Amino acid sequence: MIKYISFIFISLSLLGCSAKSRPKQPNILFIMSDDHAAHAIGAYQGLYSSLNPTPNIDQLASDGMRFENVFCNNSICTPSRASIITGQYPQTNGVLDLDAALDTAKQFLPKELKKLGYSTAIIGKWHLKNEPANFDYYKVLPGQGKYFNPVFKEKGRGEWPNNLSNSRGHSTDVITNSTIDYLKGLDKSKPFFLMHHYKAPHGKFEFATRYADYLENIKIPEPSNLYNQPYFGSEAIKGSNNNLTNIIGSSVSSRHSRANYVNTYVKDSTLRGKDATSAAYQTYLKHYLRCVKGIDDNLGRLFDYLKAEGLWNNTIIVYTADQGFMLGAHDFIDKRWMYDESMRMPLIVRYPKMMDEEAVSDLLVNNTDFAPTLIELAGGQTPDYMQGKSFVNTLQGRKEHDWRQATYYRYWMHMIHHYVPAHLGIRTKEYKLIFYYSHHYLPKEEFGKFYWNKSYGDLLEKEWPVAWEFYDLKKDPREMYNKYNDSAYADVITSLKEELKKQRIVLNETDHGFPLLEKILETNWDR
């Protein structure tokens, strides 16, 4: 009997030692800005790197891994955020456009991390309509929210959607203050998962007043394709004889008759042509980069807090944005497009216990992969219902197995807001194929009266041309030359079409529920 008791005591002691020696789960801080293009981050060595706009984010990249080939599957806020939180593509998670709400039951990422013992919170921009009910704590902006003195919906202040709390100051400062306050009161006995989401630098680029002089006397570098791009695009965005150029894609220049930044920003009526475009661009980029500067400074403040509290080295820090931004490339001002400036997402991951410093990856990642990766980093496994894949092997310096060679993209909101035709396509590391089917996915009677107004009604009822575009990204990284009709690429294009067809089936992204769109694609497949 004594031997038996002694055996139990020793066994329990060993189990206790094992529990104590088990590695502590890392905290996860997921930082996301809105519309912060990768080429507006110094570490990506883009057009604006010489301006040094993001020293704190750049240092994060130096301490961890920077991903160069990360793309959203729909470059618009709500669908991109839905893919991040669900690990699913739009037709599976149900969020195709800005008007859709993510079903509360599909807030998968916080649900899975809670199963792994994490406290969960989201602070800042949410933009998925329904209450973020599966987080332990939330303090989120209603819709897009305000830049100054923002109102939040906060857990613990009553019933959604009337659980409002007020604040004073610029939203970037306020969101950072709220995150630090949350961390101060957090039970540190369990790991935390915190989504820290900025509104900035989303338009209309209202920066904190202290940045009014930032870059004031600096000439911002201008993309050459802001002015001259004779071989870019297709009939779907230019029309025959360029008869659509004044209505497709909101512009920096005065090209677009309804939405351009010359009208918004240029007060000197004597400026014309390229001079007016340059003046508009300079103001646009300075406002945008002042918002970016506010983010970077606040991240410096947040990182200092983590270091002071001893949280820095056991916290996985992710920095990303929900999509990119055109920033004047091709004379476009917004996102939505499948061109790289728009669909590329920045992604930086720092966790010194796992990865080397200054690592760079060219793995082809998309936003459905974020949730599986975070779950695996927390010690779990990717759920079967997620369509994305974990890239933890890459973070650990190992090769991924059976990884995608092409990533799928689709923009559904035909001609809404920034006058971008509906399109879909596929991107590999070397090539890009785009099909503009140029039609809204819902008929007028279902779409509602909201968009059938003076701004869009005449455009939505119009029959728009459809067309293909193809770009050789190795030879033409800025997508200046549409080579779809170049016979030298015929075999490549055929192969990409087959991959596009395959992925649409595998990813549940076909048009079986939209017979008109299905017919447009079938009719023009071999065009």
C-alpha positions in Angstrom: 0.0 0.0 0.0 2.8 2.4 0.9 4.6 1.6 -2.4 1.3 2.3 -4.3 0.8 5.7 -2.5 4.5 6.6 -3.2 4.0 5.8 -6.9 1.0 8.1 -7.1 2.8 10.9 -5.3 5.9 10.6 -7.6 3.6 10.5 -10.7 1.7 13.5 -9.7 4.9 15.4 -8.9 6.2 14.6 -12.4 3.0 15.8 -13.9 3.3 19.0 -12.0 6.9 19.5 -13.2 5.7 18.8 -16.7 3.0 21.5 -16.5 5.4 24.0 -15.1 8.0 23.3 -17.8 5.4 23.4 -20.6 6.0 26.5 -22.7 3.7 29.4 -21.9 1.3 30.2 -24.8 2.2 33.4 -26.5 0.0 36.5 -26.4 -1.2 37.6 -29.8 -1.6 41.2 -30.8 -3.2 41.5 -34.2 -2.8 45.1 -35.5 -4.7 46.1 -38.6 -5.0 49.5 -40.3 -7.5 50.4 -42.9 -6.2 50.9 -46.5 -2.5 51.1 -45.5 -0.8 50.0 -48.7 2.3 48.0 -48.5 4.1 50.5 -50.7 3.4 53.1 -48.1 5.5 51.2 -45.5 9.3 51.9 -45.5 10.2 48.3 -45.0 8.6 47.4 -48.4 11.0 49.8 -50.2 8.2 51.3 -52.3 7.8 54.7 -53.8 7.6 56.5 -50.4 10.4 54.7 -48.5 12.8 57.6 -48.8 10.3 59.7 -46.8 10.7 57.3 -43.8 7.0 57.4 -42.9 6.9 54.3 -40.7 10.1 53.8 -38.6 8.3 51.8 -35.9 6.6 49.4 -38.3 10.0 49.1 -40.2 11.7 48.1 -36.9 9.0 45.5 -36.4 9.9 44.1 -39.8 13.6 44.1 -38.9 12.8 42.1 -35.8 10.6 39.6 -37.6 9.4 38.4 -41.0 8.0 40.5 -43.8 5.8 38.9 -46.4 6.0 40.2 -49.9 3.2 38.2 -51.7 0.1 38.6 -49.5 -3.2 39.4 -51.2 -6.8 39.9 -50.3 -9.5 38.1 -52.2 -11.7 41.2 -52.4 -10.1 44.6 -51.9 -12.9 46.2 -49.8 -13.2 46.6 -46.1 -16.1 44.3 -45.0 -15.4 41.2 -47.2 -11.7 41.3 -46.4 -12.3 41.5 -42.7 -14.9 38.7 -42.9 -12.3 36.5 -44.6 -9.7 37.3 -41.9 -12.1 36.4 -39.1 -13.6 33.3 -40.7 -10.7 31.8 -42.8 -13.3 31.5 -45.6 -13.9 33.0 -49.0 -16.9 35.4 -49.5 -19.5 32.9 -50.8 -18.8 30.6 -47.9 -18.9 33.2 -45.1 -21.7 35.1 -46.8 -20.1 38.5 -47.1 -19.8 39.6 -50.7 -19.8 43.4 -50.3 -20.0 46.4 -48.0 -23.8 45.9 -47.3 -23.5 42.3 -46.0 -23.3 41.5 -42.3 -21.2 38.6 -40.9 -23.3 36.1 -39.1 -22.5 36.1 -35.4 -22.1 32.4 -35.4 -19.2 32.8 -38.0 -16.9 34.8 -35.7 -14.7 31.8 -35.8 -11.3 33.2 -34.9 -12.1 34.4 -31.4 -14.3 31.3 -30.8 -11.4 29.0 -31.6 -8.8 30.9 -29.6 -11.1 30.9 -26.5 -11.2 27.1 -26.8 -7.4 27.3 -26.5 -7.6 29.3 -23.2 -7.2 32.8 -24.6 -9.0 36.0 -23.5 -10.2 37.7 -26.6 -10.9 41.4 -27.4 -11.3 43.7 -30.3 -10.7 47.5 -30.1 -11.2 49.9 -33.0 -12.7 49.4 -36.4 -15.0 46.3 -36.8 -17.2 47.0 -39.8 -19.0 43.6 -39.9 -22.4 45.0 -38.9 -23.4 42.5 -36.2 -22.2 42.6 -32.6 -18.7 41.1 -32.1 -20.4 38.9 -29.5 -17.8 36.1 -29.5 -15.1 38.4 -28.0 -14.8 38.6 -24.3 -14.5 42.3 -24.7 -15.1 44.8 -27.5 -14.9 48.5 -28.0 -15.7 49.1 -31.7 -16.5 52.0 -34.0 -20.1 52.0 -35.4 -19.6 51.4 -39.1 -16.7 53.4 -40.5 -16.6 55.6 -37.4 -15.4 59.2 -37.0 -11.8 60.5 -37.1 -12.4 63.0 -34.3 -14.1 62.4 -31.0 -15.3 58.9 -32.1 -18.2 57.1 -30.5 -17.8 53.4 -29.7 -20.0 50.5 -29.0 -18.5 48.9 -25.9 -19.2 45.7 -24.1 -20.5 46.2 -20.6 -22.4 49.5 -21.4 -25.8 48.0 -22.1 -27.4 46.1 -25.0 -26.1 46.2 -28.6 -26.4 48.5 -30.5 -27.2 51.1 -27.9 -24.1 50.4 -25.7 -22.4 53.7 -26.7 -19.4 55.3 -25.1 -17.9 58.7 -26.1 -14.3 59.8 -26.4 -12.3 62.9 -27.1 -9.4 63.2 -29.6 -8.2 61.7 -32.8 -9.3 58.1 -33.4 -5.8 56.8 -33.8 -4.8 58.2 -30.4 -8.1 57.1 -28.8 -7.9 53.6 -30.0 -4.3 53.2 -28.8 -5.3 54.7 -25.4 -8.2 52.2 -25.2 -5.9 49.3 -26.0 -3.4 50.3 -23.3 -6.1 50.8 -20.8 -7.5 47.3 -21.6 -4.1 45.7 -21.2 -3.6 47.4 -17.9 -6.7 45.8 -16.4 -6.2 42.4 -18.0 -5.8 39.2 -16.1 -2.3 38.2 -17.1 -2.7 34.6 -15.8 -4.0 33.6 -19.2 -2.8 34.5 -22.7 -4.6 37.3 -24.6 -5.7 37.6 -28.2 -6.3 41.3 -29.0 -7.3 42.7 -32.4 -6.2 46.4 -32.4 -7.8 48.0 -35.5 -7.2 51.6 -36.7 -9.7 53.6 -38.8 -6.8 55.4 -40.4 -5.6 55.9 -43.1 -9.1 55.4 -44.7 -10.5 58.4 -46.6 -11.2 61.2 -46.1 -7.7 61.2 -44.5 -8.4 63.5 -41.5 -5.1 63.6 -39.6 -4.4 64.8 -36.1 -3.7 68.5 -36.1 -0.1 68.0 -34.8 0.8 66.5 -38.2 -0.3 69.6 -40.3 3.3 70.5 -41.0 4.6 66.9 -41.7 5.9 66.7 -45.3 4.6 70.2 -45.9 7.7 71.3 -47.9 8.5 67.9 -49.3 7.7 66.9 -52.9 6.1 63.4 -52.7 7.4 61.0 -55.4 4.8 60.5 -58.1 4.1 57.2 -60.0 4.9 57.6 -63.6 1.7 55.8 -64.6 -0.3 58.6 -63.0 0.1 60.4 -66.3 0.9 58.1 -69.2 -0.1 54.5 -69.7 -1.2 53.9 -73.3 -1.0 50.1 -73.2 -2.7 49.6 -69.9 -6.2 48.2 -69.4 -8.9 46.9 -71.7 -12.1 47.9 -73.3 -13.9 47.1 -70.1 -12.3 50.1 -68.4 -11.5 52.3 -71.3 -14.1 51.5 -74.0 -13.7 51.7 -77.7 -11.8 54.9 -78.5 -11.4 55.6 -74.8 -15.0 56.5 -74.5 -15.3 55.2 -70.9 -12.2 56.9 -69.4 -14.2 59.8 -68.0 -16.5 57.5 -65.9 -14.4 54.4 -64.9 -12.4 54.6 -61.7 -12.3 57.7 -59.5 -9.2 59.6 -60.4 -6.5 62.0 -59.1 -6.6 63.9 -62.4 -9.8 65.6 -63.7 -10.2 62.6 -66.0 -13.2 61.2 -64.1 -16.2 63.5 -64.6 -17.9 62.7 -61.3 -15.1 61.9 -58.8 -11.6 63.3 -59.0 -9.2 64.9 -56.6 -8.5 67.9 -58.8 -12.0 69.1 -57.9 -11.5 68.1 -54.2 -8.0 69.5 -53.5 -6.9 72.0 -56.1 -8.0 75.6 -55.2 -5.9 77.4 -57.8 -8.2 77.6 -60.8 -5.3 78.6 -63.1 -3.7 75.1 -62.9 -4.5 72.8 -65.8 -3.6 69.3 -67.0 -0.5 67.7 -65.5 0.1 70.7 -63.1 -3.4 70.3 -61.6 -3.0 66.6 -61.4 0.3 67.0 -59.6 -1.1 69.5 -57.2 -4.0 67.2 -56.3 -1.7 64.2 -55.9 0.6 66.1 -53.6 -2.3 67.1 -51.3 -3.8 63.6 -51.4 -0.6 61.8 -50.5 0.3 64.3 -47.7 -3.0 63.9 -46.1 -2.8 60.1 -46.4 0.8 59.9 -45.1 0.0 62.2 -42.2 -2.6 59.6 -41.1 0.0 56.9 -41.6 2.5 58.9 -39.4 -0.1 59.0 -36.7 -0.4 55.2 -36.8 3.3 54.7 -36.6 3.8 57.1 -33.7 1.0 55.4 -31.8 2.5 52.0 -32.4 5.7 53.2 -31.0 3.8 54.2 -27.9 2.0 50.8 -27.7 5.2 48.9 -28.2 6.9 50.9 -25.4 4.1 49.9 -23.1 4.5 46.2 -24.0 8.2 46.4 -23.3 7.8 48.2 -20.0 5.3 45.6 -18.8 7.4 42.6 -19.8 5.0 41.6 -22.5 7.2 42.3 -25.5 9.0 39.0 -26.0 6.1 36.6 -25.3 3.7 38.5 -27.6 3.3 37.6 -31.3 2.8 40.9 -33.1 1.1 41.0 -36.5 0.9 44.1 -38.6 -1.4 44.2 -41.6 -4.1 46.2 -43.4 -7.4 45.0 -44.7 -6.2 45.7 -48.3 -3.9 48.0 -50.3 -4.6 51.4 -51.9 -3.9 52.7 -55.4 -2.4 56.0 -54.3 -2.5 57.4 -57.8 -1.2 54.4 -59.7 -3.0 54.2 -63.1 -4.7 57.5 -62.0 -6.9 55.6 -59.5 -7.4 56.9 -56.0 -9.1 54.1 -54.0 -8.9 50.3 -53.8 -11.3 47.6 -55.2 -9.1 46.9 -58.2 -7.3 43.6 -58.7 -4.1 45.6 -59.6 -1.3 45.0 -57.1 -1.3 48.3 -55.4 -4.9 47.6 -54.3 -5.0 43.8 -53.7 -1.6 43.5 -52.0 -1.7 43.5 -48.2 1.2 44.3 -45.9 2.0 41.5 -43.5 4.7 41.6 -40.8 5.0 39.1 -38.0 7.3 39.4 -35.0 7.9 36.6 -32.5 11.6 36.2 -31.5 11.0 32.8 -29.8 10.1 31.3 -33.2 11.7 33.3 -36.1 14.9 34.9 -37.2 15.3 38.7 -37.5 14.9 40.4 -40.9 13.4 37.4 -42.6 11.5 37.9 -45.8 9.1 35.4 -47.4 7.7 35.3 -50.9 5.1 32.7 -50.1 1.8 33.3 -51.9 -0.6 34.1 -49.0 -4.1 35.5 -48.9 -6.3 36.7 -46.1 -8.1 33.4 -45.6 -4.8 32.1 -44.2 -4.6 34.5 -41.3 -7.0 32.7 -39.0 -5.5 29.2 -39.5 -2.0 30.6 -38.8 -3.0 32.4 -35.6 -4.9 29.3 -34.3 -1.8 27.1 -34.9 0.5 29.7 -33.3 -1.8 29.5 -30.3 -1.4 25.7 -30.1 -4.5 24.6 -32.0 -5.2 23.1 -35.4 -6.9 24.6 -38.4 -10.7 23.7 -38.3 -12.0 21.7 -41.3 -14.5 24.4 -42.1 -11.8 27.0 -42.8 -10.6 27.3 -46.4 -7.3 29.0 -45.7 -4.1 27.3 -44.7 -1.6 27.9 -41.9 1.8 29.2 -42.9 3.4 28.5 -39.5 6.1 26.4 -41.3 7.2 29.5 -43.1 7.4 31.4 -39.8 9.6 28.6 -38.4 11.9 28.7 -41.4 10.6 25.5 -42.9 9.0 24.8 -46.3 5.2 24.6 -46.8 3.8 21.4 -48.4 1.3 21.4 -51.2 0.9 25.2 -51.1 -1.2 27.2 -53.6 0.5 28.5 -56.8 -2.3 31.0 -57.5 -4.6 33.1 -55.5 -8.2 34.0 -56.4 -9.8 37.4 -56.4 -13.3 38.8 -56.9 -14.8 42.3 -56.6 -18.6 42.2 -56.6 -19.8 45.8 -56.2 -20.1 46.9 -59.8 -19.8 50.6 -60.3 -20.7 51.5 -56.7 -18.9 54.4 -54.9 -15.6 54.5 -56.9 -16.9 53.4 -60.3 -15.1 50.1 -60.5 -16.6 47.4 -62.8 -17.2 44.0 -61.3 -14.4 41.6 -62.0 -12.6 38.4 -61.0 -9.3 36.8 -61.6 -6.3 34.9 -60.5 -2.7 35.8 -59.6 0.4 33.7 -59.5 3.9 35.0 -58.6 4.6 35.6 -62.3 1.2 36.4 -64.0 -2.2 37.9 -63.5 -5.4 37.2 -65.4 -8.4 39.5 -64.9 -11.9 39.2 -66.3 -14.2 42.2 -66.2 -17.7 40.8 -66.4 -19.1 44.3 -65.6 -22.4 43.5 -64.1 -23.9 43.7 -60.6 -24.7 40.3 -59.0 -28.2 41.4 -58.0 -31.1 42.6 -60.2 -32.5 46.0 -59.6 -35.5 44.9 -57.6 -33.3 43.0 -55.1 -30.6 45.6 -54.9 -32.9 48.2 -53.5 -33.4 51.9 -54.0 -30.3 53.1 -52.1 -27.9 52.8 -55.0 -30.4 53.5 -57.8 -30.2 57.2 -57.3 -28.7 60.1 -59.2 -25.2 59.0 -58.6 -25.3 55.4 -59.7 -28.7 54.5 -61.2 -27.9 55.4 -64.8 -24.6 53.5 -64.5 -26.1 50.3 -63.0 -28.7 50.0 -65.8 -26.1 50.5 -68.5 -24.7 47.6 -70.5 -20.9 47.7 -70.0 -18.3 46.0 -72.1 -16.6 42.9 -70.8 -13.0 42.1 -71.4 -9.9 40.1 -70.2 -6.6 41.5 -69.1 -3.3 39.7 -68.7 0.0 41.0 -67.2 3.4 39.4 -67.1 4.4 40.5 -63.6 8.1 39.6 -63.9 8.6 41.8 -67.0 5.9 44.4 -66.1 5.5 44.6 -62.3 3.5 47.9 -62.5 1.0 46.3 -64.9 1.4 48.8 -67.7 1.0 46.4 -70.7 -2.1 44.3 -71.2 -0.8 41.2 -73.1 -4.0 39.3 -73.3 -4.0 39.4 -77.1 -0.3 38.6 -77.4 0.0 35.1 -79.0 3.3 34.5 -77.2 1.3 34.1 -74.0 -1.6 31.9 -75.4 -0.5 28.8 -73.5 0.0 30.6 -70.3 -3.4 32.3 -70.5 -5.0 28.9 -71.2 -3.3 27.4 -68.2 -4.4 30.3 -66.0 -8.0 30.0 -67.2 -8.0 26.3 -66.2 -6.6 27.2 -62.8 -9.3 29.9 -62.4 -12.0 27.5 -63.3 -10.6 24.9 -60.9 -10.3 27.3 -57.9 -13.8 28.7 -58.4 -15.2 25.1 -58.0 -12.9 24.1 -55.1 -13.5 27.4 -53.2 -17.3 27.5 -53.7 -16.9 30.6 -55.8 -18.8 29.7 -58.9 -21.9 31.6 -60.2 -24.5 28.9 -59.9 -26.6 31.2 -57.8 -26.2 34.0 -60.3 -27.3 32.7 -63.7 -26.8 36.0 -65.6 -23.2 36.3 -64.4 -22.6 32.6 -65.2 -23.9 33.2 -68.8 -21.6 36.3 -69.2 -18.5 34.2 -68.2 -19.4 31.2 -70.3 -20.1 33.4 -73.4 -16.8 35.2 -73.0 -14.5 32.5 -71.7 -12.8 31.9 -75.1 -13.0 35.5 -76.3 
